[in-house]
Amino acid sequence: MSFKSFLSESKDVKHLKLKDVCKIIAGKRFTPYTSEGMPVLRSGNIIDGYVVDEDFVYCDREKHPRVDTVKYGDILIVRFGSAGVVGMNLINREFFLDANLSKFSPDSKILHKQYLYHFLLSRQEEIKGWARGAVIPAIRKSDLEELMIPVPSLEQQQTIASKLDKLVELKRELKRELKRELILRKEQHSYYRKQIWEACSNGCSK
């Protein structure tokens, strides 16, 4: 099942521009980097739709007291470089938002945050196609703001989001299981190759 198929079960769906139901907040440059402080969230920290807690750089929080930060549950998009990649922060930690990224701040009276996340994921490949620029591909904020989003009732949005959450988690678990299986098979292959090599070596030495 996909976002579109779940949406088809909804009634009284409005189609609105993203800028009418959501603010898009651009990140900024944070320099100089420091050995400690607040981590700076960069495009490489978004993998498979989520923020990963690794490979951070840091910046002094006191030097940037008024900037918007990334908090738990925030939805993000890469706008420069690997443009179009969508992610959500499910780490209970606050981050600076790098200039290559933007975050979405939906109107909670109209738009369910998790629903918005799944909508953006469903359009991710299309959004990637909007990137322009030979050296550093970039997506314009204005293009994102003009994106039309189907908006059923908040109750229907929550139902759709909950169903898609379960599907996403199932896919992630299957991916983790396949990864574990691949590691196990590599270990078995290495073990048997070693056994065959030792058997051949012992046979040749006689």
HELIX and SHEET records of a PDB file:
HELIX    1   1 PHE A    3  LEU A    7  1                                   5    
HELIX    2   2 LEU A   18  VAL A   21  1                                   4    
HELIX    3   3 SER A   43  ASN A   45  5                                   3    
HELIX    4   4 ARG A   61  LYS A   63  5                                   3    
HELIX    5   5 LYS A  113  SER A  122  1                                  10    
HELIX    6   6 GLN A  124  LYS A  128  1                                   5    
HELIX    7   7 LYS A  141  GLU A  145  1                                   5    
HELIX    8   8 LEU A  154  SER A  205  1                                  52    
SHEET    1   A 2 LYS A  14  LYS A  17  0                                        
SHEET    2   A 2 MET A 148  VAL A 151 -1                                        
SHEET    1   B 4 CYS A  22  ALA A  26  0                                        
SHEET    2   B 4 LEU A 101  PRO A 106 -1                                        
SHEET    3   B 4 ILE A  75  VAL A  78 -1                                        
SHEET    4   B 4 VAL A  86  MET A  88 -1                                        
SHEET    1   C 4 VAL A  57  CYS A  59  0                                        
SHEET    2   C 4 MET A  38  LEU A  41 -1                                        
SHEET    3   C 4 PHE A  95  LEU A  97  1                                        
SHEET    4   C 4 THR A  69  VAL A  70 -1                                        
SHEET    1   D 2 ILE A  46  ILE A  47  0                                        
SHEET    2   D 2 TYR A  50  VAL A  51 -1                                        
END                                                                             
